[in-house]
Amino acid sequence: MLGKRGEGFHQMLDTLDKGRLSIGAMGLGCAQGAYEQALEYAKQRKAFGRPISQFQANAFKLADMAVEIEAARNLLYKATWLYDQGRSEYKKYAAMAKLYCSEVSNRVVNQAVQIHGGYGLMKEYPVERFYRDQRLLEIGEGTSEIQRMVIARYIGCYK
């Protein structure tokens, strides 16, 4: 038996809260990896005699990716810090971090594929794997819609 009799449902919910931190971390790692691949590729790939990272459209994509990753990292760090401190409000921040990190991962990986062009979907490029892997992150430990419902409950929208 794992825990006290009759508390299984609460234990399961607690496990989901902790799992959301892990899913958030996976999303952040996926986004970071895809960003690094895209940045490296954009600096090396040349078009019209210069690296494609120097074209404003690509530079802005990469800048936006960097900002979103940093914001996701800070939210995840706050959630994990609250957990480490034993503070119960970590549960709200775990849902926020899971939601934000998984959705940032989706946006960043999609932009990384765009920067790679047709190569972004070829197995020879790591960004293709990030593209496949990130999709699960918006589903595992509760869909994005469920996370929004959990967050709304924590901020007082539902009782």
KEKE-3310 file (N, C-alpha, C; in steps of 0.2 Angstrom, whole numbers, plus 5000, padded with zeros to 4 digits):
npx = (5004:5003:5004:4991:4975:4961:4966:4970:4965:4969:4983:4986:4982:4992:5003:5001:5003:5017:5022:5019:5029:5040:5036:5035:5049:5054:5048:5054:5067:5066:5062:5074:5084:5079:5080:5094:5098:5092:5098:5111:5111:5105:5116:5125:5120:5119:5112:5110:5123:5125:5123:5108:5103:5105:5095:5081:5068:5071:5080:5072:5063:5072:5076:5063:5061:5072:5068:5055:5060:5068:5058:5050:5059:5061:5049:5047:5058:5053:5042:5048:5057:5047:5042:5053:5054:5044:5031:5014:5008:5015:5009:5000:5009:5016:5006:5005:5018:5019:5009:5014:5027:5026:5018:5027:5037:5031:5029:5042:5048:5041:5045:5058:5059:5054:5064:5074:5069:5065:5073:5070:5061:5068:5075:5089:5092:5092:5081:5070:5066:5063:5052:5043:5043:5039:5025:5018:5020:5010:5000:5002:5001:4990:4980:4983:4971:4965:4975:4973:4961:4964:4973:4964:4955:4964:4966:4954:4943:4934:4925)
npy = (4994:5011:5024:5032:5024:5028:5040:5040:5047:5060:5059:5055:5067:5075:5069:5072:5086:5087:5081:5090:5099:5092:5090:5103:5106:5097:5103:5115:5111:5105:5117:5125:5117:5116:5129:5132:5124:5130:5143:5140:5134:5145:5154:5148:5144:5151:5164:5173:5178:5180:5176:5168:5172:5185:5191:5201:5195:5182:5185:5192:5181:5173:5181:5183:5169:5167:5176:5171:5158:5162:5168:5157:5149:5156:5156:5142:5140:5147:5140:5128:5132:5136:5123:5117:5124:5119:5125:5127:5134:5131:5122:5129:5137:5127:5122:5133:5134:5122:5123:5135:5132:5121:5126:5137:5129:5122:5134:5138:5127:5126:5138:5135:5125:5132:5141:5132:5128:5116:5107:5106:5096:5084:5069:5069:5081:5087:5095:5090:5080:5086:5093:5082:5077:5088:5089:5080:5086:5096:5088:5078:5075:5083:5092:5108:5115:5110:5114:5127:5128:5123:5133:5144:5140:5141:5155:5160:5160:5149:5138)
npz = (5000:4996:5005:5015:5018:5008:5004:4991:4980:4982:4983:4970:4964:4969:4964:4950:4951:4954:4943:4933:4935:4929:4916:4912:4913:4903:4892:4892:4890:4877:4869:4871:4865:4852:4849:4850:4839:4828:4829:4827:4814:4807:4807:4800:4787:4771:4761:4747:4749:4762:4780:4785:4797:4797:4791:4793:4796:4801:4811:4820:4823:4830:4840:4847:4851:4860:4870:4874:4879:4890:4898:4901:4907:4919:4925:4927:4936:4947:4951:4954:4964:4974:4976:4982:4993:5000:5000:4997:4987:4976:4968:4960:4952:4946:4937:4929:4924:4917:4908:4901:4897:4889:4879:4874:4870:4859:4850:4849:4843:4831:4825:4824:4814:4803:4801:4797:4785:4772:4777:4790:4792:4790:4795:4797:4803:4819:4824:4818:4826:4839:4834:4833:4846:4855:4854:4862:4875:4877:4881:4890:4908:4909:4898:4889:4890:4902:4911:4911:4917:4930:4934:4933:4944:4955:4955:4959:4950:4949:4961)
capx = (5000:5006:5000:4985:4969:4956:4969:4973:4964:4973:4990:4986:4983:4999:5008:5000:5006:5024:5023:5019:5036:5044:5033:5038:5056:5055:5046:5059:5073:5065:5063:5081:5087:5077:5082:5101:5099:5090:5103:5117:5109:5104:5122:5129:5116:5119:5107:5112:5129:5126:5120:5101:5102:5106:5089:5077:5063:5074:5083:5066:5061:5077:5075:5057:5062:5076:5064:5050:5063:5070:5052:5048:5064:5060:5042:5048:5062:5049:5038:5052:5059:5042:5041:5058:5053:5038:5026:5009:5006:5019:5004:4997:5014:5017:5002:5007:5025:5018:5006:5018:5033:5024:5016:5033:5040:5027:5030:5049:5050:5038:5049:5065:5057:5053:5071:5077:5065:5063:5078:5068:5057:5072:5078:5096:5092:5089:5075:5064:5064:5060:5045:5038:5043:5035:5018:5015:5020:5004:4994:5004:5000:4984:4980:4983:4964:4965:4980:4970:4955:4967:4975:4958:4953:4969:4966:4948:4937:4930:4926)
capy = (5000:5017:5030:5030:5021:5033:5046:5039:5052:5066:5057:5055:5074:5078:5066:5076:5093:5086:5079:5096:5102:5088:5091:5110:5106:5094:5108:5120:5108:5105:5123:5127:5113:5118:5136:5132:5121:5135:5148:5138:5134:5152:5158:5145:5144:5157:5165:5180:5180:5182:5171:5169:5175:5192:5194:5203:5191:5177:5188:5193:5175:5170:5185:5181:5163:5168:5179:5166:5153:5165:5169:5150:5146:5159:5153:5135:5141:5150:5134:5123:5135:5135:5116:5115:5127:5116:5130:5124:5138:5128:5119:5134:5139:5121:5122:5139:5132:5116:5127:5140:5129:5117:5130:5140:5123:5122:5140:5139:5122:5128:5143:5132:5121:5137:5143:5126:5126:5109:5103:5105:5090:5078:5065:5071:5087:5086:5099:5086:5076:5091:5094:5077:5076:5093:5089:5077:5090:5100:5084:5075:5078:5087:5096:5115:5117:5108:5118:5134:5127:5122:5140:5148:5138:5144:5162:5161:5160:5143:5136)
capz = (5000:4995:5008:5019:5015:5007:5002:4985:4975:4984:4982:4963:4962:4971:4959:4944:4952:4953:4936:4929:4935:4925:4909:4911:4912:4896:4887:4892:4886:4870:4866:4871:4860:4845:4848:4848:4833:4823:4829:4824:4807:4804:4807:4795:4781:4768:4756:4744:4751:4769:4784:4785:4803:4796:4788:4799:4798:4805:4817:4824:4825:4835:4846:4851:4854:4866:4875:4877:4883:4896:4902:4903:4912:4925:4928:4929:4942:4952:4953:4957:4970:4979:4978:4986:5000:5004:5000:4994:4981:4970:4963:4955:4948:4942:4932:4925:4921:4913:4902:4897:4894:4884:4873:4872:4866:4852:4846:4847:4838:4825:4822:4822:4808:4798:4799:4793:4779:4771:4781:4797:4793:4788:4801:4798:4807:4826:4825:4816:4832:4843:4832:4835:4854:4859:4854:4868:4881:4878:4883:4896:4915:4909:4892:4890:4893:4909:4915:4911:4922:4936:4936:4935:4950:4960:4955:4961:4946:4951:4968)
cpx = (5004:5002:4995:4979:4964:4959:4972:4972:4968:4981:4991:4986:4989:5004:5007:5004:5014:5026:5023:5025:5040:5042:5036:5045:5058:5053:5051:5066:5072:5065:5070:5085:5086:5080:5090:5102:5098:5095:5109:5116:5109:5111:5126:5126:5117:5114:5109:5118:5130:5122:5112:5099:5102:5100:5084:5072:5066:5077:5078:5064:5065:5077:5069:5058:5066:5072:5059:5054:5065:5064:5050:5053:5063:5054:5044:5053:5058:5045:5042:5055:5053:5041:5047:5058:5047:5032:5020:5007:5011:5014:5001:5003:5017:5013:5003:5013:5023:5014:5010:5024:5031:5022:5022:5036:5037:5029:5037:5051:5047:5042:5056:5064:5057:5060:5075:5074:5064:5067:5075:5063:5061:5075:5085:5097:5089:5082:5069:5061:5061:5053:5040:5037:5038:5028:5015:5015:5014:4998:4996:5003:4994:4985:4981:4976:4963:4969:4976:4964:4958:4969:4969:4955:4957:4968:4959:4942:4932:4931:4926)
cpy = (5006:5023:5027:5028:5027:5039:5045:5044:5058:5065:5057:5063:5077:5075:5070:5083:5092:5085:5085:5100:5099:5090:5098:5110:5102:5099:5113:5118:5107:5111:5126:5123:5115:5125:5136:5129:5126:5141:5146:5137:5140:5156:5155:5145:5151:5158:5172:5182:5182:5177:5173:5172:5183:5195:5195:5198:5185:5179:5189:5187:5172:5174:5183:5174:5163:5171:5175:5161:5156:5166:5162:5148:5150:5157:5146:5136:5143:5144:5129:5125:5134:5128:5115:5118:5124:5121:5127:5128:5136:5125:5123:5136:5133:5120:5127:5137:5127:5119:5131:5137:5125:5121:5134:5135:5123:5128:5140:5133:5123:5133:5140:5128:5126:5139:5138:5125:5119:5105:5101:5099:5083:5075:5067:5077:5086:5090:5095:5082:5080:5092:5089:5076:5082:5092:5085:5081:5094:5095:5080:5079:5083:5092:5104:5118:5115:5112:5125:5133:5126:5129:5144:5146:5141:5151:5164:5162:5155:5142:5128)
cpz = (5000:4999:5012:5015:5014:5005:4995:4980:4976:4982:4974:4961:4963:4966:4952:4945:4951:4946:4931:4929:4930:4918:4907:4909:4905:4891:4886:4888:4879:4866:4866:4866:4853:4844:4846:4841:4827:4823:4825:4816:4804:4803:4801:4788:4778:4762:4753:4747:4758:4773:4785:4792:4803:4793:4794:4801:4802:4811:4822:4827:4831:4841:4850:4854:4860:4872:4878:4881:4889:4901:4905:4908:4919:4929:4931:4936:4948:4955:4956:4964:4976:4981:4983:4993:5004:5004:4995:4987:4975:4965:4958:4950:4944:4936:4927:4921:4916:4907:4898:4894:4889:4878:4870:4867:4859:4848:4844:4842:4831:4821:4820:4815:4802:4796:4796:4786:4778:4775:4788:4798:4791:4794:4802:4802:4814:4827:4823:4822:4838:4841:4833:4843:4857:4859:4860:4874:4882:4881:4889:4903:4914:4903:4894:4893:4900:4913:4916:4917:4929:4938:4937:4942:4956:4960:4957:4957:4947:4958:4968)
residu = (MET:LEU:GLY:LYS:ARG:GLY:GLU:GLY:PHE:HIS:GLN:MET:LEU:ASP:THR:LEU:ASP:LYS:GLY:ARG:LEU:SER:ILE:GLY:ALA:MET:GLY:LEU:GLY:CYS:ALA:GLN:GLY:ALA:TYR:GLU:GLN:ALA:LEU:GLU:TYR:ALA:LYS:GLN:ARG:LYS:ALA:PHE:GLY:ARG:PRO:ILE:SER:GLN:PHE:GLN:ALA:ASN:ALA:PHE:LYS:LEU:ALA:ASP:MET:ALA:VAL:GLU:ILE:GLU:ALA:ALA:ARG:ASN:LEU:LEU:TYR:LYS:ALA:THR:TRP:LEU:TYR:ASP:GLN:GLY:ARG:SER:GLU:TYR:LYS:LYS:TYR:ALA:ALA:MET:ALA:LYS:LEU:TYR:CYS:SER:GLU:VAL:SER:ASN:ARG:VAL:VAL:ASN:GLN:ALA:VAL:GLN:ILE:HIS:GLY:GLY:TYR:GLY:LEU:MET:LYS:GLU:TYR:PRO:VAL:GLU:ARG:PHE:TYR:ARG:ASP:GLN:ARG:LEU:LEU:GLU:ILE:GLY:GLU:GLY:THR:SER:GLU:ILE:GLN:ARG:MET:VAL:ILE:ALA:ARG:TYR:ILE:GLY:CYS:TYR:LYS)
# end
